[in-house]
């Protein structure tokens, strides 16, 4: 008799922790474990803003799958289709063609892609921040704009190059805007011809406050920090349309700008839509054990799981914290379906939320205690070091942070990422991870 095959799709927090839990819960004779991912690593996405700001090397937050998974076979490929009745996957190996792969148990942790609206120009001109490629490209792009501004002979062109627009005042938008703006301010002394007064950062959001997940008090604290640095914050408005050198807001304001960072939320990738099952805001509905149908589980950003602790009856938010813990629960539940252990419900209260604003500024809410300034900064750094799943990555991240205390990060355009590889369209072509 052949062993059952357990297939995990996606190597984000949910997928990686599901596979690692399966290795611990099942013996080699119980099942063959396979993880399929478009990349060979887990990206620790909460630190992507630091990559964009040049404070961390991209490899610092790329955790190799082979370093954390020892018995799971990994396959670098893209899943284009799932047949739930035939229990097969359509797997694409780059230019080598596709194959159909059978499974006995399936874990879908396909994550999310940047959510876009039918706003003219977004797909063609906006930059995202969901992947390492996008973070590195954003870093290079911002430095390139300063170089082009320095070389410009036309004043209007120079101002447009020095104007940066960030759409979305949630975690990704606020943290990235705060940290990358700080990087540009600190680089201006190397461009003596660029007037500091013309460096312009604009954060816009249709919501009425920044970082709404952290509550009004910490949102106001974050707003004070970024405004004190000169950032314009326009709430209750968003982008109506954009071109390569101009942004029009819904209030009629026209901003000459060559850079728009789009961070207005996430949505599951097209693979989830192909399942043809009930969804909530694009996420497939799962039960309290994170089960989709018999033999299939879904976790992370693609799963709509009801939060029993929510008074409003909402679903768990698509955060790295929940994805990691859902992956552990799914690993145990898959093992239980194979006769090892017992199935468990997913029930988890947030341990806390943190937002790094660069320098010594941060806001945090560990175990519902609001913190700002240096205490929040220490909590934020400590949380990320503990959450990184590999000791080697923790050591290198901590070392970079220590060096940054006494030396300015090296600001150089590596030019290693092609614009097409860092586009919002590229996100949707591969399997996202969560």
C-alpha positions as CSV (number, residue, x, y, z in Angstrom):
1,X,0.0,0.0,0.0
2,X,1.2,3.5,-0.8
3,X,1.3,6.2,1.7
4,X,-1.3,9.1,1.5
5,X,0.0,12.3,0.0
6,X,-0.5,15.5,1.8
7,X,0.0,18.6,-0.4
8,X,0.5,22.1,1.0
9,X,0.1,24.9,-1.6
10,X,2.0,28.1,-0.6
11,X,5.0,28.8,1.5
12,X,3.8,31.8,3.5
13,X,3.2,31.8,7.2
14,X,0.3,29.4,7.1
15,X,1.8,27.0,4.6
16,X,5.3,26.8,6.2
17,X,3.9,26.3,9.7
18,X,1.4,23.8,8.5
19,X,4.2,21.7,6.9
20,X,6.4,22.1,9.9
21,X,3.6,20.9,12.2
22,X,2.9,18.0,10.0
23,X,6.5,16.9,10.2
24,X,6.2,16.8,14.0
25,X,2.8,15.2,14.1
26,X,3.3,12.5,11.5
27,X,5.9,9.8,11.2
28,X,7.7,9.0,7.9
29,X,5.5,6.0,7.4
30,X,2.2,8.0,7.9
31,X,2.3,10.2,4.8
32,X,4.3,11.8,2.0
33,X,4.5,15.5,2.5
34,X,4.8,17.9,-0.4
35,X,4.9,21.7,-0.3
36,X,4.4,23.6,-3.6
37,X,5.5,27.2,-3.8
38,X,6.4,29.8,-6.4
39,X,9.5,30.6,-4.3
40,X,12.0,28.6,-2.2
41,X,11.5,30.7,0.9
42,X,9.1,32.2,3.4
43,X,9.1,35.9,3.2
44,X,8.7,37.6,6.6
45,X,6.4,40.3,5.1
46,X,6.0,42.5,8.3
47,X,9.6,43.7,7.6
48,X,9.1,44.6,4.0
49,X,9.0,48.3,4.8
50,X,12.5,48.1,6.2
51,X,13.7,46.5,2.9
52,X,12.0,49.3,1.0
53,X,13.8,51.8,3.2
54,X,17.2,50.1,2.7
55,X,17.5,49.2,6.4
56,X,17.5,45.4,5.8
57,X,19.0,43.3,3.0
58,X,16.2,41.4,1.3
59,X,17.7,38.0,2.1
60,X,17.5,38.8,5.8
61,X,13.7,38.3,5.8
62,X,13.8,35.4,3.3
63,X,13.7,32.2,5.3
64,X,14.8,29.2,3.2
65,X,12.3,26.4,3.2
66,X,15.0,23.8,3.4
67,X,16.3,25.4,6.6
68,X,13.0,24.9,8.4
69,X,11.5,21.8,6.7
70,X,13.5,18.6,6.9
71,X,11.2,15.9,5.7
72,X,8.8,17.7,3.4
73,X,9.6,17.6,-0.3
74,X,9.4,21.1,-1.8
75,X,8.5,21.8,-5.3
76,X,9.1,25.3,-6.8
77,X,6.1,25.7,-9.2
78,X,2.8,27.5,-9.6
79,X,-0.6,25.9,-9.1
80,X,-2.9,27.0,-11.9
81,X,-6.0,24.9,-11.0
82,X,-7.6,22.7,-8.3
83,X,-10.0,19.9,-9.1
84,X,-11.8,19.0,-5.8
85,X,-13.7,16.1,-7.2
86,X,-10.8,14.4,-9.0
87,X,-8.5,15.4,-6.1
88,X,-5.8,16.7,-8.5
89,X,-3.8,19.9,-9.0
90,X,-2.6,21.5,-12.2
91,X,1.0,22.4,-11.6
92,X,3.1,24.6,-13.9
93,X,6.9,24.4,-13.8
94,X,8.0,27.6,-15.4
95,X,8.7,26.9,-19.1
96,X,8.7,23.2,-18.6
97,X,5.0,22.8,-19.0
98,X,2.3,21.6,-16.7
99,X,1.4,18.3,-15.0
100,X,-1.6,16.9,-13.0
101,X,-0.7,16.0,-9.4
102,X,-2.9,13.8,-7.2
103,X,-3.4,14.4,-3.5
104,X,-5.2,12.7,-0.6
105,X,-5.1,15.7,1.8
106,X,-4.9,19.3,0.5
107,X,-3.9,22.4,2.4
108,X,-4.5,25.7,0.5
109,X,-2.5,28.6,1.9
110,X,-2.3,30.7,-1.3
111,X,-2.2,34.0,0.6
112,X,-3.3,37.2,-1.1
113,X,-2.5,39.8,-3.7
114,X,-2.8,43.6,-3.6
115,X,-6.4,44.6,-3.9
116,X,-7.0,47.0,-6.9
117,X,-10.1,48.9,-7.9
118,X,-11.2,50.0,-11.4
119,X,-9.2,53.1,-10.9
120,X,-7.7,54.3,-14.3
121,X,-3.9,53.8,-14.3
122,X,-3.4,51.7,-11.2
123,X,-2.4,48.5,-12.9
124,X,0.0,50.3,-15.2
125,X,1.6,52.8,-12.9
126,X,1.2,51.9,-9.2
127,X,3.8,50.1,-7.2
128,X,2.9,47.4,-4.6
129,X,4.6,46.1,-1.5
130,X,3.6,42.4,-1.1
131,X,6.8,40.7,-2.2
132,X,10.6,41.0,-1.8
133,X,10.8,42.0,-5.5
134,X,8.4,44.8,-5.0
135,X,10.2,46.1,-1.9
136,X,13.6,46.1,-3.5
137,X,12.2,47.7,-6.7
138,X,10.5,50.4,-4.6
139,X,13.8,51.2,-2.8
140,X,15.7,51.5,-6.1
141,X,12.9,53.5,-7.7
142,X,12.8,56.1,-4.9
143,X,16.6,56.6,-5.1
144,X,16.3,56.8,-8.9
145,X,13.8,59.6,-8.6
146,X,16.2,61.6,-6.4
147,X,18.9,61.2,-9.0
148,X,16.6,62.2,-11.8
149,X,15.4,65.2,-9.8
150,X,19.0,66.2,-9.3
151,X,19.6,66.0,-13.1
152,X,16.4,67.8,-14.1
153,X,16.8,71.3,-15.6
154,X,13.0,72.0,-15.5
155,X,11.6,73.0,-12.0
156,X,8.3,71.3,-12.6
157,X,10.0,68.1,-13.5
158,X,12.2,68.3,-10.4
159,X,9.2,68.8,-8.1
160,X,7.3,65.9,-9.7
161,X,10.3,63.6,-9.2
162,X,10.5,64.7,-5.6
163,X,6.8,64.0,-4.9
164,X,5.8,60.6,-3.6
165,X,2.2,59.5,-3.1
166,X,1.2,56.5,-0.8
167,X,-2.4,55.3,-1.1
168,X,-3.6,53.4,2.0
169,X,-3.0,54.4,5.7
170,X,-3.1,50.9,7.1
171,X,0.0,49.0,8.3
172,X,1.8,48.6,5.0
173,X,1.1,52.1,3.8
174,X,1.8,54.0,7.0
175,X,4.9,52.0,8.0
176,X,6.4,52.2,4.5
177,X,5.6,55.9,4.0
178,X,7.1,56.8,7.4
179,X,10.3,54.7,6.9
180,X,11.0,55.5,3.2
181,X,10.2,59.2,3.7
182,X,12.8,59.2,6.6
183,X,15.3,57.6,4.2
184,X,14.8,60.3,1.5
185,X,15.2,63.1,4.1
186,X,18.4,61.6,5.3
187,X,19.7,61.3,1.7
188,X,19.1,65.0,0.7
189,X,22.5,66.1,2.1
190,X,24.0,64.1,-0.7
191,X,22.1,66.1,-3.3
192,X,23.0,69.7,-2.4
193,X,21.1,71.1,-5.5
194,X,17.8,69.6,-4.3
195,X,15.8,72.0,-2.1
196,X,14.6,70.2,1.0
197,X,11.3,72.2,0.8
198,X,10.4,70.5,-2.5
199,X,10.6,66.9,-1.0
200,X,6.9,66.0,-0.7
201,X,5.3,62.9,0.7
202,X,1.5,62.5,0.6
203,X,-0.4,59.8,2.4
204,X,-4.0,59.4,1.3
205,X,-6.8,57.1,2.5
206,X,-10.6,57.1,2.2
207,X,-10.8,56.3,5.9
208,X,-10.9,58.9,8.5
209,X,-7.8,57.9,10.5
210,X,-4.5,56.2,10.1
211,X,-3.8,52.7,11.4
212,X,-7.5,52.1,12.3
213,X,-6.6,48.5,13.5
214,X,-4.7,50.0,16.5
215,X,-7.6,52.2,17.7
216,X,-8.1,56.0,17.8
217,X,-5.5,56.8,20.5
218,X,-2.5,55.1,18.8
219,X,-3.7,56.2,15.4
220,X,-3.6,59.8,16.5
221,X,-0.1,59.2,18.0
222,X,1.1,57.8,14.6
223,X,-0.5,60.7,12.8
224,X,1.4,63.3,15.0
225,X,4.7,61.5,14.3
226,X,4.5,61.5,10.5
227,X,3.0,65.0,10.3
228,X,5.8,66.3,12.5
229,X,8.2,65.0,9.8
230,X,6.5,67.0,7.1
231,X,4.3,64.3,5.6
232,X,1.0,65.5,4.2
233,X,-1.9,63.2,5.3
234,X,-5.2,63.5,3.4
235,X,-7.9,61.4,4.9
236,X,-11.4,60.9,3.5
237,X,-10.0,61.0,0.0
238,X,-8.3,58.6,-2.4
239,X,-7.0,58.5,-6.0
240,X,-9.5,59.0,-8.9
241,X,-7.0,58.3,-11.7
242,X,-3.3,58.3,-12.4
243,X,-0.8,58.5,-15.3
244,X,2.9,58.1,-15.3
245,X,3.5,61.6,-14.1
246,X,0.3,62.8,-12.6
247,X,-2.2,61.8,-9.8
248,X,-5.7,63.1,-9.5
249,X,-7.4,62.7,-6.1
250,X,-11.2,62.3,-5.6
251,X,-11.3,65.9,-4.1
252,X,-10.1,67.3,-7.4
253,X,-6.5,67.9,-6.3
254,X,-3.9,67.2,-9.1
255,X,-0.4,66.1,-7.9
256,X,2.4,66.0,-10.4
257,X,4.2,62.8,-9.3
258,X,6.1,59.9,-10.8
259,X,5.7,57.5,-7.8
260,X,2.5,56.0,-6.4
261,X,2.7,53.2,-3.8
262,X,-0.6,51.4,-3.7
263,X,-1.4,49.6,-0.3
264,X,-5.2,49.6,-0.1
265,X,-5.6,46.1,1.2
266,X,-5.4,42.5,0.0
267,X,-7.6,40.0,-1.8
268,X,-7.1,36.3,-2.5
269,X,-5.5,35.4,-5.8
270,X,-7.4,34.2,-8.9
271,X,-6.9,30.5,-7.9
272,X,-9.4,31.0,-5.1
273,X,-12.0,32.3,-7.5
274,X,-11.6,29.2,-9.7
275,X,-12.8,26.9,-6.8
276,X,-16.4,28.1,-7.4
277,X,-17.3,27.9,-3.7
278,X,-19.0,30.5,-1.4
279,X,-16.7,33.4,-0.6
280,X,-16.8,36.4,1.8
281,X,-15.0,39.4,0.3
282,X,-13.2,37.0,-2.0
283,X,-12.1,34.6,0.8
284,X,-13.5,31.1,0.9
285,X,-15.7,30.2,3.9
286,X,-14.3,27.5,6.2
287,X,-15.6,25.9,9.4
288,X,-14.1,26.3,12.9
289,X,-11.5,23.6,12.1
290,X,-10.5,25.6,9.0
291,X,-11.9,22.9,6.8
292,X,-13.3,23.7,3.3
293,X,-14.6,20.3,2.3
294,X,-13.7,16.8,3.3
295,X,-9.9,16.4,3.0
296,X,-9.3,20.1,2.2
297,X,-8.3,22.9,4.6
298,X,-7.7,26.6,3.9
299,X,-5.8,29.0,6.1
300,X,-4.2,32.5,6.0
301,X,-5.4,35.4,3.9
302,X,-7.5,33.2,1.6
303,X,-9.7,31.8,4.4
304,X,-12.8,33.4,5.9
305,X,-13.0,32.0,9.4
306,X,-15.5,33.4,11.9
307,X,-13.9,35.0,15.0
308,X,-15.8,33.8,18.0
309,X,-14.4,36.6,20.1
310,X,-15.7,39.4,17.8
311,X,-18.9,41.0,19.2
312,X,-19.7,42.0,15.6
313,X,-19.4,38.4,14.3
314,X,-16.6,39.3,11.9
315,X,-14.0,37.0,10.4
316,X,-10.4,36.8,11.6
317,X,-8.3,39.6,9.9
318,X,-5.8,38.6,7.3
319,X,-2.6,39.1,9.4
320,X,0.6,37.2,9.7
321,X,-0.1,36.4,13.3
322,X,-3.3,34.6,12.4
323,X,-1.8,32.9,9.4
324,X,1.0,31.4,11.4
325,X,-1.4,30.0,14.1
326,X,-3.9,28.8,11.6
327,X,-1.1,26.8,9.9
328,X,-0.3,25.1,13.1
329,X,-4.0,24.1,13.7
330,X,-4.3,22.9,10.2
331,X,-1.2,20.7,10.5
332,X,-2.7,19.1,13.6
333,X,-6.1,18.6,12.0
334,X,-4.6,17.0,8.9
335,X,-2.6,14.7,11.1
336,X,-5.8,13.9,13.1
337,X,-7.5,12.9,9.8
338,X,-4.8,10.4,9.3
339,X,-5.2,8.9,12.8
340,X,-2.6,11.0,14.7
341,X,-4.0,13.2,17.5
342,X,-7.3,14.9,17.5
343,X,-8.8,17.7,15.5
344,X,-8.9,21.2,17.0
345,X,-10.9,24.4,16.5
346,X,-9.1,27.6,15.6
347,X,-9.7,30.1,18.4
348,X,-7.1,32.8,19.0
349,X,-7.1,36.3,20.4
350,X,-4.7,38.9,19.1
351,X,-1.5,39.0,21.2
352,X,-1.0,42.6,20.1
353,X,-0.3,44.8,17.1
354,X,2.8,46.9,16.4
355,X,3.8,49.5,13.8
356,X,7.3,50.8,13.2
357,X,7.5,54.4,12.1
358,X,11.3,54.6,11.7
359,X,13.9,56.1,13.9
360,X,12.9,55.8,17.6
361,X,9.2,56.2,16.7
362,X,6.6,53.3,16.9
363,X,3.2,52.5,18.2
364,X,2.3,49.2,19.7
365,X,-0.5,47.5,21.6
366,X,0.9,44.3,23.2
367,X,-1.9,42.5,25.2
368,X,-4.1,45.6,24.8
369,X,-1.6,48.0,26.5
370,X,-1.1,51.1,24.3
371,X,2.6,52.1,23.9
372,X,4.3,54.9,22.0
373,X,7.9,56.1,21.5
374,X,10.9,54.1,22.7
375,X,8.9,51.5,24.7
376,X,6.8,50.7,21.6
377,X,10.0,50.5,19.5
378,X,11.5,47.9,21.8
379,X,8.4,45.9,21.8
380,X,8.1,46.1,18.0
381,X,11.7,45.0,17.5
382,X,11.5,42.2,20.1
383,X,8.3,40.9,18.6
384,X,9.7,40.6,15.1
385,X,12.9,38.9,16.3
386,X,10.8,36.3,18.2
387,X,8.4,35.8,15.2
388,X,11.1,35.1,12.7
389,X,11.1,31.3,12.3
390,X,14.9,30.8,11.7
391,X,17.8,31.6,14.1
392,X,20.1,32.6,11.2
393,X,17.6,35.2,10.0
394,X,17.1,36.5,13.5
395,X,20.8,36.9,14.0
396,X,21.3,38.8,10.7
397,X,18.3,41.0,11.2
398,X,19.5,41.9,14.7
399,X,23.0,42.6,13.4
400,X,21.6,44.9,10.7
401,X,19.6,46.8,13.3
402,X,22.7,47.1,15.5
403,X,24.8,48.5,12.7
404,X,22.1,50.9,11.7
405,X,22.3,52.5,15.2
406,X,25.9,53.7,14.5
407,X,26.0,53.9,10.7
408,X,23.7,55.1,7.9
409,X,22.4,52.3,5.8
410,X,24.1,52.0,2.4
411,X,21.8,53.7,-0.1
412,X,22.5,52.2,-3.6
413,X,20.4,51.2,-6.5
414,X,21.1,47.5,-7.2
415,X,19.0,47.4,-10.3
416,X,18.4,43.7,-9.9
417,X,14.6,43.7,-10.2
418,X,12.9,44.3,-13.5
419,X,9.8,46.6,-13.3
420,X,7.6,43.8,-14.8
421,X,8.7,41.4,-12.0
422,X,7.6,43.9,-9.4
423,X,4.3,44.9,-11.0
424,X,0.8,44.3,-9.5
425,X,0.1,42.1,-12.5
426,X,3.1,39.9,-11.6
427,X,1.6,39.3,-8.2
428,X,-1.5,37.8,-9.7
429,X,0.3,35.5,-12.2
430,X,1.9,33.4,-9.4
431,X,0.7,31.8,-6.3
432,X,0.7,34.3,-3.5
433,X,1.6,33.1,0.0
434,X,0.0,33.6,3.4
